[in-house]
Amino acid sequence: MNIKKLVEITLAALEDVKAIDVVVFEVSKLTSISDYMIIASGKSKRQVAALADKVVEAAKKNGVKPLGVEGKTEGEWVLVDLGDIIVHIMYPETREYYQLEKLWSSSEDREAAQAEN
């Protein structure tokens, strides 16, 4: 499957269950483990788990078998590994603590964000 199409499918699944603060990073220049990182939040631990379930369901429906799902039982941070896309779904406090956006954004992303402020 085309990776951009899989990104669209993943974003639609997150939107369907009302994910908040969804961001997409193209990380292929920063790491060899994945081409895209998607980070999203849910308002409760139950919603975080439901978002992960919806992403997995949408991927499978489109012929993509997730390589792994981690953290669903706890519901604070669920990682869904779709191979070329890694989806981080986090409870807002957990997301704030780990600040993955800073880790995975490129220097160009950071400069653009600073220019906006």
N, C-alpha and C positions, 0 to 999 in steps of 0.2 A: 504494500500500500504506500502511496505517496505520503511522505512525512507531513507536508503542509495540510493535507486532507485529514490526517490523524490529529494534528493540532486542532483543526476546526471541530472535529468530532468531540475531542476532549473538552474544548471550551464550551461547546453546546451542552454537553452532559453536566458540566459544572453550573452553567447558567440555569439549566432545568431544575436543579435542586437549590437554586438561589445562593450560590457561593458569593462571597464578598471579597473585594480587594484582589481580584485576579490579575496576575502579571505573568507575562511570557518573556523568557530570555532565550536568545539564541546563544548557546554556549559552546558551539563546535570549535571556536577559536581558542577557548579557554581550557577545554578538557576533551579527552577522547572517550569518556564514558557515556556521553550523550550529546545529541545535537540541540535539544531544547529542554529547558526547565520551566515548569509551570508551577506557580505558587498561588494558593488560594486559601481563604479562611472560611470557617463555618462558625455560626453563632453559639453552638453548643457542641459538646462531645458527640452527641447523637447525630447532629447534622454533619459533623466531620466524617463519621463513619458512613453515613448515607451518601455523602458526596463521593467517597472512595468507591462504594458499591456501584454507584451510577457510572463512574468512569470505567470501572472494570466491565460492567454490563455493556456499555456502548462500544468498548474496544472489541469484546468478544463478538458482539453482533456484527461488527465490521471485519471479522476475520483475523483480529490481532489478539493473540493470547498473551496476557501480562506475564512478565518474567517473575514478578513477585509483588506481594503486598505486605507491608510491615507496619505494625503499630495500631492496627484497627481495634484491637481489644481495649487498649487504653483510651483511644479517641482524642488524644491531644495533638498527635502528629502522625498522620498516615502517609506513607510513601508508596506510590504506585509506580512500578517500573515497567514501562512499555517499550523498553529497549532504547529507541532513539529519542524517547521523551520520558523524562522523570517528572512525576507530579507529586508535589508536596502539598498536602491539605492539612492545615493547622488551626488549632484553637488560637484566637487572637493573642492571648498572653504568651503562649509558646512561641508564636511567630515573632512577636516583639523581642523576646529574650534572645532568640537565635539569629535574627536579622539576616536571613539567607539572601535577601535582596542585595545587601552590601557585598556578600561573598561572591555571588554569581553575576553581578552587573559588571560590565566592562568599564574601562576608564572613560570611554565615550559616553556611556549611560550616566555615569556619575557627573561628568562635566555638563551634560545637558540638564540634569536635575539641578545642579548648582546655578546654572544660568537662568532657570525658571524662577529661582528664589531671589 
